[in-house]
Amino acid sequence: MRSRIVITGGPGSGKSKCLTRLKIVDRFRGFVFLDEVARRLLRGNPDYRHDKAAFHIAVYNDQVAREAELGDRSFITDRGTADAFAFHPGTRAIVGTTLAREHERYDKVVQLGTSAALGEEHYTGDDIRTESPEEALAIEKAIKHVWQEHPGYHFIPAIRDFEEKYRQLVQIIDACVAHTRKLTE
C-alpha cells in the first residue's frame, strides 16, 4: 500500500529545504519526490503571473498528471492539488472538483508555517516567490483553509529552530509510513 504525503505552506516555510533533506534519508528511498509545479511553470513562463486562472488550472492539471503517472508508488510532494484553490479559489469550480475529492488523493498533509510569522527579519523571498511578509501570511491562512479539514492534516508553526521544525515533519512522515505498513500486514 502506498503513502501519499503533501508538504505545503506559504512562501518562506521551508518546504523545498525539507524535501531536499528528505530525499537523502535512507528510510524514504522508496518514495518519489515531486517538486513544486508552480515554481517550475513560472520559471518556464513568467507571463503566467498575469493570468492567475490559467496558471492555477495548469498547476492543478500538471499535479494530477504527475501523480497519475506514479500509479501505486509512494510519494512526497511539494504542494498538492488543493493548493491551487488557496491561490485562486475559482480553480476548483473550473476543474470541476471538490475539496473532499482532492483530500481523498492524499494520506497526510503537513503544512509548514511561513517564517513571515516570526517577523520581517526572518522572511526572505526569491526570484519566484516575491510576496511580502503580509502576503505570505495571507497565503498561509488560505492554504490552511483548503487543507484543515483533511483527516491527516498537521500544522507545524514557524519556529526559529529549523532543525526542530524538520524533526517534527520527519516524525509525522514516519508515523504515516508506519500506519500504512500496519494496514498492509
ROPA-733208 format. One record per atom (N, C-alpha, C, O): residue in three letters; x, y, z. Coordinates in steps of 0.2 Angstrom, whole numbers, plus 5000, padded with zeros to 4 digits. Example, Ala and Ser with C-alpha at 12.3 -4.5 7.8 and 13.67 -1.06 7.14 Angstrom:
BEGIN
ALA506649725039/ALA506249785039/ALA506649845039/ALA507149835042/SER506449895035/SER506849955036/SER506450005039/SER506750065040/
//
This chain:
BEGIN
MET500449945000/MET500050005000/MET500450065000/MET501050065003/ARG500350114996/ARG500750174996/ARG500550225001/ARG500050225003/SER501050275002/SER500950335006/SER500950395001/SER501450394997/ARG500450435002/ARG500450494998/ARG500450555003/ARG499950565006/ILE501050595003/ILE501150645008/ILE501250715004/ILE501650714999/VAL500850765007/VAL500950835004/VAL501350875009/VAL501150865015/ILE501850905007/ILE502150965012/ILE501951025008/ILE502151045003/THR501551065012/THR501351135009/THR501551185014/THR501751175020/GLY501451245012/GLY501551305016/GLY501651365012/GLY501751365006/GLY501551425015/GLY501651485012/GLY502351495010/GLY502851455012/PRO502551555006/PRO503151575005/PRO503651575011/PRO503451605016/GLY504251555010/GLY504651555016/GLY504551505022/GLY504751525027/SER504251455020/SER504051405025/SER504551345026/SER504551315031/GLY505051345021/GLY505551295021/GLY505351225018/GLY505651175019/LYS504851225014/LYS504651165010/LYS505151135006/LYS505351075007/SER505451175002/SER505951154997/SER506651125001/SER506851074999/LYS506751165006/LYS507351145010/LYS507251075013/LYS507651035014/CYS506651065016/CYS506451005019/CYS506450945014/CYS506750895015/LEU506150955008/LEU506150905003/LEU506850885001/LEU507050825000/THR507250935000/THR507950914998/THR508350875004/THR508650825002/ARG508150885010/ARG508450845015/ARG508150775016/ARG508450725017/LEU507450775015/LEU507150705015/LEU507350665009/LEU507350605011/LYS507550685004/LYS507750644998/LYS508350605000/LYS508450554996/ILE508750625004/ILE509350585006/ILE509350545012/ILE509850515014/VAL508750535015/VAL508650495021/VAL508450425019/VAL508050415015/ASP508850385021/ASP508850315019/ASP508150285019/ASP507950245014/ARG507750295025/ARG507150255025/ARG506650285021/ARG506050255020/PHE506750345017/PHE506250375012/PHE506450355005/PHE506150385001/ARG506950315004/ARG507250294997/ARG506650274993/ARG506750284987/GLY506150234995/GLY505650214991/GLY505150264989/GLY504650244985/PHE505250324991/PHE504750374989/PHE504950414983/PHE505550424981/VAL504450434979/VAL504650484973/VAL504550554976/VAL504050564980/PHE504950594975/PHE504950664977/PHE504750714972/PHE505050714967/LEU504150744972/LEU503950794967/LEU504050864969/LEU503850884974/ASP504350894965/ASP504550964966/ASP503951014965/ASP503350984963/GLU503951074967/GLU503351114966/GLU503251134959/GLU503651164955/VAL502651124957/VAL502451134950/VAL502451214948/VAL502651234943/ALA502151244953/ALA502051324952/ALA502751354950/ALA502851394946/ARG503251334954/ARG503951364953/ARG504251344946/ARG504451384943/ARG504151284944/ARG504351264938/ARG504051294932/ARG504351314927/LEU503351304933/LEU502951334927/LEU503151414927/LEU503251434921/LEU503251444933/LEU503451514932/LEU504151524930/LEU504251574926/ARG504551484931/ARG505251484928/ARG505251474920/ARG505551514917/GLY504751434918/GLY504751424911/GLY504351474907/GLY504451494902/ASN503851504911/ASN503451554908/ASN503251614913/ASN502751604916/PRO503651664914/PRO503551714919/PRO502851754918/PRO502551784922/ASP502651754911/ASP501951784910/ASP501351754913/ASP500851784913/TYR501451694916/TYR500951664919/TYR500651704925/TYR500051704927/ARG501151754928/ARG500951794933/ARG500351844932/ARG500051864936/HIS500251854925/HIS499751894923/HIS499051864922/HIS498551904920/ASP499051804922/ASP498351764921/ASP498351714926/ASP498451654925/LYS498051734932/LYS498051684938/LYS497651624937/LYS497851564939/ALA497051634933/ALA496651574932/ALA496951524928/ALA497051464930/ALA497251544922/ALA497651494918/ALA498251464921/ALA498351404921/PHE498551504925/PHE499151474929/PHE498951424934/PHE499251374934/HIS498451434938/HIS498251384943/HIS497951324940/HIS497951274943/ILE497551334935/ILE497251274931/ILE497851234929/ILE497851174929/ALA498351264926/ALA498951224923/ALA499351194929/ALA499551134929/VAL499351224935/VAL499651194941/VAL499251134943/VAL499551084944/TYR498651144944/TYR498251084946/TYR498251024941/TYR498450974943/ASN498151044934/ASN498250984929/ASN498850954929/ASN498950894928/ASP499450994930/ASP500050964930/ASP500150914936/ASP500450864935/GLN499950934942/GLN500050904948/GLN499650834947/GLN499850784949/VAL499050834945/VAL498650774944/VAL498950724939/VAL498950664940/ALA499250754934/ALA499550714929/ALA500150674932/ALA500350614931/ARG500550714935/ARG501150684938/ARG501050634943/ARG501350584943/GLU500550644947/GLU500350594952/GLU500050534949/GLU500150474951/ALA499650544943/ALA499350484940/ALA499950444937/ALA499850374937/GLU500450474934/GLU501050434932/GLU501350384937/GLU501650344935/LEU501250404943/LEU501650364948/LEU501250294950/LEU501550254953/GLY500650294948/GLY500250234949/GLY500250214957/GLY500050264961/ASP500550164959/ASP500450144966/ASP501150154970/ASP501250134975/ARG501550204967/ARG502150214971/ARG502050274976/ARG501650314975/SER502350264981/SER502350314987/SER502650384985/SER503150374981/PHE502350434987/PHE502750494985/PHE502650554991/PHE502150544995/ILE503050594990/ILE503050654995/ILE503050714990/ILE503550724986/THR502550764990/THR502550814985/THR502550884988/THR502250894994/ASP502950924985/ASP502950994987/ASP502351034984/ASP502251044979/ARG501851034989/ARG501151054987/ARG500751004984/ARG500950964980/GLY500051004985/GLY499650954982/GLY499050994978/GLY499151054977/THR498650964976/THR498150994971/THR497751044974/THR497651094970/ALA497551044980/ALA497151094983/ALA497451154984/ALA497151214985/ASP498151154984/ASP498551224985/ASP498351274979/ASP498351334980/ALA498151244973/ALA497951294968/ALA497351334970/ALA497251384968/PHE496951304974/PHE496251334976/PHE496451384981/PHE496051434982/ALA496951384985/ALA497151434990/ALA497351494987/ALA497251554989/PHE497751484981/PHE498051544977/PHE497551574973/PHE497551634971/HIS497051534970/HIS496551554966/HIS495951514967/HIS495851464964/PRO495451534971/PRO494851494973/PRO494451474967/PRO494151424968/GLY494451514962/GLY493951494956/GLY494251434953/GLY493851404949/THR494851414954/THR495151354950/THR494651294952/THR494551254947/ARG494451284958/ARG494051224960/ARG493451214955/ARG493351154953/ALA493051264954/ALA492451264950/ALA492651254943/ALA492351214939/ILE493251284941/ILE493451274934/ILE493651204932/ILE493451174927/VAL493951174936/VAL494251104935/VAL493651054937/VAL493750994936/GLY493151074940/GLY492551034942/GLY492750984947/GLY492650924947/THR492951004953/THR493150954959/THR492850984965/THR492651044965/THR492950954971/THR492850974977/THR493450964982/THR493850924980/LEU493451004987/LEU493950994992/LEU493950924995/LEU494550894995/ALA493450894996/ALA493350824999/ALA493750774994/ALA494050734996/ARG493550784987/ARG493850744982/ARG494650744982/ARG494950704981/GLU494850814983/GLU495550824982/GLU495950794989/GLU496450774988/HIS495550804994/HIS495850775001/HIS495950705000/HIS496450675003/GLU495550664997/GLU495550594996/GLU496150574992/GLU496350514993/ARG496450614989/ARG497050594985/ARG497650584989/ARG498150554987/TYR497650604996/TYR498250605000/TYR498150575007/TYR497550585009/ASP498650545010/ASP498550515016/ASP498750565022/ASP498450565027/LYS499250605020/LYS499450655025/LYS499650725022/LYS499850725016/VAL499450775026/VAL499550845023/VAL499950885029/VAL499650885034/VAL500550905028/VAL500950945033/VAL501051015030/VAL501351025025/GLN500751055034/GLN500851125032/GLN501351155037/GLN501351155043/LEU501851185034/LEU502451215037/LEU502251295038/LEU502051325033/GLY502351325044/GLY502151395045/GLY502751435041/GLY503351415042/THR502551495038/THR502951535035/THR503451575040/THR503151595045/SER504051585038/SER504451625043/SER504251695043/SER504551735048/ALA503851715039/ALA503551785040/ALA503151795046/ALA503151855049/ALA502951745049/ALA502651745056/ALA503151765062/ALA502951785067/LEU503751755060/LEU504251775065/LEU504551845065/LEU504951865069/GLY504351875060/GLY504551945059/GLY504851955052/GLY505151905049/GLU504852015050/GLU505152035043/GLU505852015043/GLU506151995037/GLU506252015048/GLU506952005048/GLU507151925047/GLU507651905045/HIS506651885048/HIS506651815047/HIS506451785040/HIS506551735038/TYR506151835036/TYR505751815030/TYR506151835024/TYR506351895024/THR506351795019/THR506651815013/THR506251775007/THR506051725008/GLY506251815002/GLY505951784996/GLY506451774991/GLY507051764993/ASP506251764985/ASP506751744979/ASP506451774973/ASP505951804973/ASP506751754967/ASP506551774961/ASP505851754959/ASP505551784955/ILE505651694962/ILE504951674960/ILE504451694965/ILE503951714964/ARG504651684972/ARG504251704977/ARG504351774979/ARG504851784983/THR503951824977/THR504151894978/THR503651924983/THR503651984983/GLU503251884986/GLU502751904991/GLU503051944997/GLU503551924999/SER502651994999/SER502852025005/SER502751985011/SER502351935011/PRO502952005017/PRO502851965023/PRO502051955024/PRO501851905026/GLU501752015023/GLU500952015024/GLU500651965019/GLU500151935021/GLU500851965013/GLU500551925008/GLU500751855010/GLU500351805009/ALA501351835012/ALA501551765014/ALA501051745020/ALA500851685019/LEU500951785024/LEU500451765030/LEU499751755027/LEU499351715030/ALA499551795023/ALA498851785020/ALA498851725016/ALA498351685016/ILE499351705012/ILE499351645009/ILE499351585013/ILE499051535012/GLU499751585019/GLU499751535024/GLU499051525026/GLU498851465027/LYS498651575028/LYS497951575030/LYS497551535025/LYS497151495026/ALA497651555018/ALA497251525013/ALA497351455012/ALA496951415011/ILE498051435013/ILE498251365012/ILE497851325018/ILE497651265017/LYS497951355024/LYS497651315030/LYS496851305029/LYS496651255030/HIS496551355026/HIS495851355024/HIS495651295020/HIS495151255021/VAL496051285014/VAL495951225010/VAL496151155012/VAL495851105010/TRP496551155017/TRP496851085019/TRP496551065026/TRP496551005028/GLN496351115031/GLN496251095038/GLN495751045039/GLN495751015044/GLU495351035035/GLU494850985036/GLU495050915033/GLU494650865034/HIS495650905030/HIS495950845029/HIS496050805035/HIS496350835040/PRO495850745035/PRO495950705041/PRO496650695044/PRO496750675049/GLY497150695039/GLY497850685041/GLY498250755041/GLY498850755040/TYR497850805042/TYR498150875042/TYR498550895048/TYR498350875054/HIS499150915047/HIS499550945053/HIS499851005051/HIS500051025045/PHE499851055056/PHE500151115055/PHE500751125060/PHE500751115066/ILE501351135057/ILE501951155061/ILE502051225060/ILE502251245055/PRO502051265066/PRO502051335065/PRO502851355064/PRO503251315065/ALA502951415062/ALA503551445061/ALA503951445068/ALA503651465073/ILE504551425068/ILE504951425074/ILE505651445072/ILE505851425066/ARG506051475076/ARG506651495075/ARG507151445073/ARG507651445070/ASP507051385077/ASP507451325076/ASP507251285071/ASP506851245071/PHE507551295065/PHE507351255059/PHE507451175060/PHE507051135057/GLU507951155064/GLU508051085065/GLU507451055069/GLU507251005067/GLU507151095073/GLU506651075077/GLU505951065072/GLU505651015073/LYS505951115068/LYS505351105063/LYS505451045058/LYS504951015057/TYR506051035056/TYR506150975052/TYR506050915056/TYR505750865053/ARG506350915062/ARG506250855066/ARG505450835067/ARG505250775066/GLN505050885068/GLN504350875069/GLN504050845062/GLN503650805062/LEU504250875056/LEU504050855050/LEU504250775049/LEU503750735047/VAL504850755050/VAL505050685050/VAL504650645054/VAL504450585052/GLN504550665060/GLN504150625065/GLN503450615062/GLN503150555062/ILE503150665059/ILE502450655056/ILE502450605050/ILE502050565049/ILE502950615046/ILE503050565040/ILE503150495042/ILE502850445040/ASP503650485047/ASP503750415050/ASP503050385052/ASP502950325051/ALA502650425056/ALA502050395058/ALA501550375053/ALA501250325053/CYS501550415047/CYS501150405042/CYS501350335038/CYS500950295037/VAL502050335037/VAL502350275034/VAL502250205039/VAL502050155036/ALA502250215045/ALA502150155050/ALA501450135049/ALA501250075049/HIS500950185049/HIS500250175049/HIS500150135042/HIS499750085042/THR500350155037/THR500250125030/THR500550055030/THR500150005028/ARG501150045033/ARG501449975033/ARG500949935038/ARG500849875036/LYS500749955043/LYS500249915048/LYS499649895044/LYS499449835045/LEU499349935040/LEU498749925036/LEU498849865031/LEU498449825029/THR499549855029/THR499649805024/THR499849745027/THR499949695023/GLU499949735033/GLU500249675036/GLU499649635038/GLU499749575041/
//
